[in-house]
Amino acid sequence: MALAGGLGPAAQQRSWETQARYIQALSFPGPQLPPNALVTAFENKSLGSLWLGGERRSPLQLLYDLDQSQRSALAEVHRQRRDLLRQTCSRLTRRQHLLRPEDLRHVLVDDVHGLLYCYVPKVACTNWKRVLLVLSGRARGDPHAIPSHQAHAPDSLPSLADFTPAQINQRLRTYLAFLFVREPFERLASAYRNKFGRPYSEAFQRRYGTRIVRRLRPRAHPDALARGHDVRFAEFLGYLLDPRTRRDEPFNEHWERAHALCHPCRLHYDVVGKFETLAEDAAFVLDLVGEPGLRFPGPPSPRGAAAGDQAARLFQSISPFYQRRLFDLYKMDFLLFNYSAPSYLRLR
């Protein structure tokens, strides 16, 4: 194929070894496409990508160059995370469903730099979307200056689900794929505080808060039934654990498990960034992209200790029985991304 000639040996190996797995994973219904359809999008010079034209090495090629040379300490960390994710997937997953187009809705595409980013809400995804808008040329200037509503606007960035199966497979084989994750209960506590504890989330509270109050609060005050503005953390967790919740509709993305949003056992991720090391991991990705001067928005590092303390306070009033059930619900995220059970939990 036309692209193979532009890949370095290590990247070629990754590309062809994984080709069959991606094609099997993405068995979308529809007519068979001719072989030359695989490269149609990549022959489009209007994409403006330097690496597609062979003018410089792609982020994926640069990553595999690092793997073949004497690695930096940070590159070694990311290799270990990658290997651990693959090993854990192999150990814990047996039969897996085929991916559908809607399963790829969270994977955003930057054709200019050859990037795939799976966004997980409450893990700096607003700032990553801002950065991708600048990288892809859809916005200019300081990413931090981009309003959040613009970053989250529908169709502000293309999703992998917007492409044909052949175009999807080609991007999966040749683009650098990355995601950022967070300790699951800290992320859950952040989602609760953001969506149920702040006045600017009124629309969200009316949609989900009223539902939670109506289902879990006997003799609720009419104001709470109408507004859903005072949902308690225990009620929120009860809603997540209620079998009716996922039977009625999928989890909202703010509390859906990271593995259910990004499918790390079906899609190969080259970089697994973590919220706890956000500044270093973001810089690592931007170095691979060839944009080390692009400043990732936000403080130098997240306040991890403060986030952990806030989660601990919220879980303090939750019974061990419900703590165990909730841990079981999010257990796969803990295992896949190498997070220990929080010390404040009473799981025995």
C-alpha positions, 0 to 999 in steps of 0.5 A, spaced: 500 500 500 502 507 498 503 508 506 507 502 507 513 506 504 513 512 508 513 508 515 519 506 519 521 499 520 518 499 527 512 502 525 511 498 519 511 492 524 506 495 528 502 496 522 501 490 519 501 485 525 495 489 528 492 490 521 487 483 522 485 485 529 483 492 527 479 489 521 476 484 525 474 489 531 471 494 526 466 489 522 461 494 520 455 492 516 455 495 509 458 494 502 465 491 501 470 497 499 475 496 493 482 495 496 484 502 493 479 505 498 484 504 503 488 510 501 483 515 498 483 520 504 491 519 505 492 522 498 488 528 499 493 533 499 488 538 502 489 535 509 496 539 509 499 534 513 507 534 513 508 527 515 503 524 510 507 527 504 514 524 507 517 531 509 517 529 517 516 523 521 509 522 524 508 521 531 507 514 531 514 513 528 517 518 533 514 513 538 517 507 535 524 510 534 524 512 542 522 504 543 528 502 539 533 507 542 535 508 549 529 511 552 528 517 557 525 515 563 518 518 561 518 514 555 520 507 559 514 509 563 509 509 557 512 503 554 511 500 561 503 502 561 502 500 554 505 493 556 501 492 562 495 494 559 496 489 553 497 484 558 491 485 563 487 485 557 489 479 555 488 476 562 481 479 563 478 479 557 476 473 553 470 474 548 469 481 546 463 484 542 465 487 535 465 494 535 460 499 532 461 506 529 458 509 535 463 505 539 468 510 536 464 516 537 469 518 543 475 518 539 477 524 535 481 525 529 487 530 527 489 528 520 494 534 520 498 531 525 496 523 525 493 523 532 487 519 535 485 522 542 480 518 546 477 523 550 474 521 557 470 527 561 473 529 567 480 527 565 482 534 562 478 533 556 476 540 555 483 542 555 485 536 550 480 538 545 482 546 545 489 543 544 487 539 538 483 545 535 489 549 535 493 543 532 488 541 526 488 549 524 481 549 526 483 555 531 488 559 532 492 562 538 493 560 545 488 554 547 487 556 553 483 562 550 478 558 546 471 558 550 469 551 553 463 551 549 467 552 543 471 546 545 465 541 546 461 544 540 458 538 536 462 537 530 468 542 532 473 536 531 471 530 527 470 523 530 473 516 528 466 514 527 465 519 522 469 515 517 468 509 512 470 502 515 476 502 510 478 509 513 478 508 520 482 502 519 487 506 516 488 511 521 488 506 526 494 502 523 498 509 522 496 514 527 498 515 534 493 513 539 492 516 546 488 517 551 488 520 558 485 516 564 484 518 572 483 514 578 476 512 577 473 514 584 476 521 584 473 522 577 467 520 579 467 524 585 469 530 580 463 528 576 458 529 582 461 535 584 461 538 577 454 536 575 450 536 581 454 541 586 454 547 582 449 552 579 451 552 572 449 545 571 442 546 572 440 543 565 444 537 567 440 537 574 434 537 571 435 531 566 439 527 571 437 530 578 430 530 578 430 522 575 435 521 581 430 524 586 424 521 584 427 514 584 431 514 590 428 520 595 421 518 598 417 524 600 421 528 596 420 536 596 416 538 590 422 543 589 427 538 589 423 534 584 422 539 579 429 542 579 434 536 581 438 541 584 440 538 591 442 530 589 446 527 595 452 523 593 449 517 596 443 518 592 448 519 586 451 512 587 445 509 588 442 511 581 449 508 578 448 501 582 440 501 580 440 496 575 434 500 572 439 505 570 443 502 565 437 498 562 434 504 561 440 507 557 447 507 557 451 511 562 452 518 561 459 519 559 461 523 565 460 517 569 461 511 564 467 507 565 473 509 561 474 502 558 467 503 556 468 509 552 475 508 549 475 500 548 483 499 550 482 492 549 480 492 542 483 499 540 491 499 540 493 505 544 500 508 544 500 513 549 496 512 556 497 518 559 494 519 567 491 525 570 496 524 576 502 526 571 498 530 566 503 536 565 509 531 564 504 526 559 501 532 555 508 534 554 510 527 552 505 527 547 506 534 544 513 532 543 512 527 539 507 531 535 513 536 534 509 542 537 513 542 544 512 549 544 505 549 544 503 550 552 498 545 555 492 549 558 492 549 566 496 549 572 503 545 572 500 539 575 493 537 578 492 538 585 492 530 586 492 530 593 486 535 594 482 531 589 483 524 593 481 528 600 475 530 597 473 523 594 475 520 601 470 525 604 465 523 600 465 516 600 466 516 608 458 516 609 457 510 604 457 503 607 462 498 606 456 494 602 455 499 597 463 501 597 464 494 595 458 494 589 461 500 586 468 498 586 466 492 582 462 496 577 469 500 576 474 495 577 476 494 570 478 501 570 482 500 576 485 494 573 487 496 566 490 502 568 494 500 574 490 504 580 490 501 587 483 501 591 483 507 595 485 506 602 479 510 605 475 504 602 472 499 607 472 493 602 472 487 607 
